[in-house]
Amino acid sequence: MTNVTVQYFAVLREQAGRSEERVATDAATAAALYAQLQTRHGLRLARTQLRVAINGEFADWDAPLAEGARVVFIPPVAGG
Amino acid sequence: MRAFQFSDVPLAAGPLIASLADPAAGGFASFEGWVRDHNDGRAVRSLEYEAYAELAVKEGERIVAEAIARFGVRRARCVHRVGALALGEIAVWVGVSAPHRAEAFAACRYIIDEVKHRVPIWKKEHYASGDSGWVNCERCAADGLHAHEHGGAAPAPARRARGRPVTGRSRPPVLPEAGRDGHARPSARPSHGPRRAHDERAGHQMPYRGGVTLGSRTWRSHAEETELPAPEEATGSRQEARAAGKARQAPRQQDGRGAAEGRAMSKGMDRKKESRKKPARTAAEKRAAKQEKKALRR
C-alpha cells in the first residue's frame, strides 16, 4: 500500500465533500487512484476531463505513485 | 513583484501599471477581465474564484516568461483574483511594457489566452435565479461518463458548431491573430465532435491554436509546437486558414512598398484562393470573413 495525500478543488471538492484526505491505496498510478476515488466519492467527472498534478507539477496519468505523494486532480480550468 | 500572483482583495490598475515602468519601454498594453452580469444566457449575480495556488503560480510565471522571451517585451505581469467577486470588479489584470506597441499587444494577448487555458483556476457563477455552477464543469458532469479527450489527440474540426449557443464566457471578435474562433482553439475540440460547442469547458487542455503574428512570424505556444498534430480537417477550413494567414502576413511582407499595395495584393490572393479551391461557404462564414478583412484594414 502507498500512502498519498489527495487535494480536491472546485467541483471535485464539492463532489468529494472534502478538500484533502490521506489515502492508503494499492493503485500503482494516478489513473488507477482516480478510478478508486471516483467510486468511493461518486465523483462525476470522467478522468479524460481532468489533468493530474503530482507534488505540485503536472504529471502523466500513468506516472507511478510514490509514498507520500501529493496528488491533485484538476478539473477543466476557467480563469480569466 | 512576482510575474504571476493572486490577490484576495480588489485590484487597482494604477500601482500595477507603475510597477511595469521601464525607461526602454515606449508602450504599455493591458487587459482587464471584468465580472459581467451574464453568461451563457443566464443572469449572473456574483463570482467566486478558486485556485490551486502552488501550481497556478508556477504555470502563470512560465506563461509570463514565455511571453517576455517570445515577444521581446520589457516587463509583464498578471494578477488574478481569488475569492468572492462582485459585478464589475477586475477578475484578472495583465500588463506589458515594451519598446513598441506591436509586441505589447501581442504579449498581452498571449498571456491572457494562455492563463485562461493552462492555469488551474476555477470560477463559480452565482446566478440571479439563486443557484450556482462551476464554469466548464457542470455540463461535463451532466454528461456523466460521456468521456472526451481534451488533449493533443483531439480531432480536427475547426468550426464552432453552428446554430448552437456557445457555452463559453468570452466570445472575442474576429481577430487576425486568433482566427475566426478566437481563443476557442478550435482544433482541440473534444473528441465527441464539432457539434458540441463546449470548447470553454475543455479549459486547460486546449492547446493554443491561434498563435500571435508579430512581424512576419507567427508565434505559437509551446503546447502547440510540441503536442498538436496538425490534424486534417474535413471542412476545408484549413485552406481558408492558410489563405487568411497569407493575407494577414502579406501587408507586412510588403514593407517598403506601402501598406495600400500590400493590402491590394492580399486581397488579390484571397480572391485567387477562393476561386480555386474553396467550397461553398455559408452566410455566417462569409460574414466572418468580411469582418476579418475589415479588421485587417484597420
Interface residues (C-beta under 8 A of the other chain):
Chain A: Q7 F9 A10 V11 R13 E14 Q15 R44 L45 A46 R47 T48 Q49 R51 A53 G56 E57 F58 V72 I74 P75 P76 V77 A78 G79 G80
Chain B: G33 Y49 E50 A51 Y52 E54 L55 A56 K58 E59 H80 A91 V92 I112 V115 K116 H117 R118 V119 P120 I121 W122 K123 K124 W134 V135 N136 C137 E138 C140 A141 G144 L145 H146 A147 H148 E149 H150 R169 S170 E200 R201 A202 G203 H204 Q205
